[in-house]
Amino acid sequence: MDSIGIGLAGFGTVGSGVYKNLEANRALLAQRLGAEFEIRRIAVRGLAKPRSVPAPAGLFTTDLGELLTDPEIRVVVELIGGIDAALPFVRDAIRAGKIVITGNKALLAEHGAELFQLARERRTPIFYEAAVAGGIPIIKTVREAFIANRFESIHGILNGTSNYILTRMTDAGLDFADALAEAQSLGYAEADPTLDVNGWDAAHKAIILASLAYGFWVRSEDVYVAGIDRLTRDDVKFAAQLGYVVKLLSTIKADASSAIEVRVCPTLIPKSHVLASVHGVFNAVWLRGDVVGEALFYGRGAGQDPTASSVIADLAETVVALKSPRRCYGFTSHDLYGKLKPSEDAVSQFYLRLLVDDTPGVLAQIAGILGDAGIGISSVIQPESHEPGPLPLVLMIHDATFGRMRAAAAEIAALGCVKAEPTLLPVENFT
Ligand SMILES: NC(=O)c1ccc[n+]([C@@H]2O[C@H](COP(=O)([O-])OP(=O)(O)OC[C@H]3O[C@@H](n4cnc5c(N)ncnc54)[C@H](OP(=O)(O)O)[C@@H]3O)[C@@H](O)[C@H]2O)c1
């Protein structure tokens, strides 16, 4: 039986999970794959740190370079995260002819174009199933199972922390800060939850998915990204009254001319849509291919074991790749169709929430600005209040470009009768 030497970079949540599950299922994997994995080195930052998963002390090193100089190590698994140490390490690993497995979405979203080009030149693959949607095998699915398809759209709930917070704002009426504190107390949110709640963790995953589906690298600066951190429970409540739920939705969509829009932001989706039933920390990807039609993938998007499941699936890929080296480098830059659509040109329906003076003529002023911009209103809600002071006013807007809608919202915000920054969210009806 072949033995495949592995260098494991990182022994945190995911790295130790990979080690633990490789040990637990050693015989099963050997039987299924006809090969054995041998972890030869584990790189960490601190040798003295207590480890919840036991591993022989002799395997540990603080020198990432040791994983590259051992000729018996054919595969390196990068699970250190971040860019500063990971980028030079992955570059050097590819140059050293190692197969690379990584779960690092930030690294691939920011440097994927360079790394995959290098991998192609050196004819050594990069596998990255764990980088998008944790335990859901969406990368292999898009790359292989759906190879026959052109993708009309891919929609994802790709950040479990945000989805947990939104679920609690919807079901328990919590405000953002309380729902975040609860997520932190349950271990669903990091002490520093910035990348989760500002949308960028999900955006990194959407960039990787879009790049893979359309065969050109999407630049992060061209993607519209907004997080859930400015959302109020009023928005969640008004959305519910209108028949919607709010999700941090990753939208990847091709129009008739194959211009691709990629955006990640809080979005109203109909309560009846299958993605509206994705609650708590779960992730889901719902896509439409021209051959397969609609397909849905659901599961745990993070956590030690689900993520390790995806990393081990990539290890299984390396068995095949080592036997037929030129089969796949992990990303095929085909450029057959698709170019990025500027986010200002993307078209959507919108939800616009304003806080306005309770005086006659306010709606007419707002409708006038929208009318002059050629933007139609489909419905209006203004809850009655017996309190003095400004009132919320919610408008549902027909199809408009983001550019025109943002300009109109800015003009409305400048009206004297508008008392706070408007909240503008797209509405996705999946038509
Ligand atoms: N956690 C998840 O559920 C999840 C899901 C999907 C993808 N990912 C991705 O998987 C990667 C790892 O995440 P994680 O949650 O396992 O991170 P983590 O718990 O913070 O673990 C990071 C590990 O890398 C080691 N490390 C960091 N910098 C290093 C350096 N310069 N040299 C050597 N070792 C270094 C750390 O060593 P010490 O232990 O000594 O500090 C630690 O063992 C990230 O890219 C993350 O985005 C995570």
The ligand as a MOL file (V3000), in Angstrom:
LIG
                    3D

  0  0  0     0  0            999 V3000
M  V30 BEGIN CTAB
M  V30 COUNTS 48 52 0 0 0
M  V30 BEGIN ATOM
M  V30 1 N -12.4150 27.0310 12.2380 0
M  V30 2 C -13.2510 26.6840 11.2730 0
M  V30 3 O -14.3530 26.2120 11.5250 0
M  V30 4 C -12.8340 26.8490 9.8300 0
M  V30 5 C -13.7200 26.4790 8.8120 0
M  V30 6 C -13.3280 26.5830 7.4730 0
M  V30 7 C -12.0660 27.0770 7.1790 0
M  V30 8 N -11.2440 27.4760 8.1830 0 CHG=1
M  V30 9 C -9.9240 27.9910 7.8320 0
M  V30 10 O -8.9330 27.0850 8.2780 0
M  V30 11 C -7.7590 27.8140 8.6530 0
M  V30 12 C -7.4000 27.4570 10.0970 0
M  V30 13 O -8.4490 27.8480 10.9420 0
M  V30 14 P -8.4970 27.4240 12.4880 0
M  V30 15 O -9.8240 27.8340 12.9890 0
M  V30 16 O -8.0490 26.0210 12.6520 0 CHG=-1
M  V30 17 O -7.3790 28.4070 13.0990 0
M  V30 18 P -6.7150 28.3580 14.5450 0
M  V30 19 O -7.5340 27.5460 15.4770 0
M  V30 20 O -6.3880 29.7470 14.9020 0
M  V30 21 O -5.3440 27.5500 14.3240 0
M  V30 22 C -4.2600 28.1050 13.6390 0
M  V30 23 C -3.0760 27.1730 13.8170 0
M  V30 24 O -1.9880 27.6480 13.0150 0
M  V30 25 C -0.8000 27.7860 13.8290 0
M  V30 26 N -0.0400 28.9040 13.2750 0
M  V30 27 C -0.4550 30.1750 13.0760 0
M  V30 28 N 0.5300 30.8990 12.5240 0
M  V30 29 C 1.5860 30.0650 12.3810 0
M  V30 30 C 2.9090 30.2430 11.8680 0
M  V30 31 N 3.3360 31.4220 11.4090 0
M  V30 32 N 3.7300 29.1750 11.8720 0
M  V30 33 C 3.3100 27.9660 12.3430 0
M  V30 34 N 2.0620 27.7480 12.8330 0
M  V30 35 C 1.2230 28.7900 12.8400 0
M  V30 36 C -1.2980 28.0060 15.2300 0
M  V30 37 O -0.2960 27.5950 16.1440 0
M  V30 38 P -0.5570 27.6060 17.7450 0
M  V30 39 O -1.5450 26.4880 17.9790 0
M  V30 40 O 0.7620 27.3100 18.3480 0
M  V30 41 O -1.1210 28.9520 18.0680 0
M  V30 42 C -2.5460 27.1020 15.2550 0
M  V30 43 O -2.1730 25.7810 15.5560 0
M  V30 44 C -8.0850 29.2980 8.4270 0
M  V30 45 O -7.6320 29.6840 7.1670 0
M  V30 46 C -9.5960 29.3190 8.4760 0
M  V30 47 O -10.1530 30.3940 7.7110 0
M  V30 48 C -11.5920 27.3710 9.4990 0
M  V30 END ATOM
M  V30 BEGIN BOND
M  V30 1 1 1 2
M  V30 2 2 2 3
M  V30 3 1 2 4
M  V30 4 1 4 5
M  V30 5 2 4 48
M  V30 6 2 5 6
M  V30 7 1 6 7
M  V30 8 2 7 8
M  V30 9 1 8 9
M  V30 10 1 8 48
M  V30 11 1 9 10
M  V30 12 1 9 46
M  V30 13 1 10 11
M  V30 14 1 11 12
M  V30 15 1 11 44
M  V30 16 1 12 13
M  V30 17 1 13 14
M  V30 18 2 14 15
M  V30 19 1 14 16
M  V30 20 1 14 17
M  V30 21 1 17 18
M  V30 22 2 18 19
M  V30 23 1 18 20
M  V30 24 1 18 21
M  V30 25 1 21 22
M  V30 26 1 22 23
M  V30 27 1 23 24
M  V30 28 1 23 42
M  V30 29 1 24 25
M  V30 30 1 25 26
M  V30 31 1 25 36
M  V30 32 1 26 27
M  V30 33 1 26 35
M  V30 34 2 27 28
M  V30 35 1 28 29
M  V30 36 1 29 30
M  V30 37 2 29 35
M  V30 38 1 30 31
M  V30 39 2 30 32
M  V30 40 1 32 33
M  V30 41 2 33 34
M  V30 42 1 34 35
M  V30 43 1 36 37
M  V30 44 1 36 42
M  V30 45 1 37 38
M  V30 46 2 38 39
M  V30 47 1 38 40
M  V30 48 1 38 41
M  V30 49 1 42 43
M  V30 50 1 44 45
M  V30 51 1 44 46
M  V30 52 1 46 47
M  V30 END BOND
M  V30 END CTAB
M  END
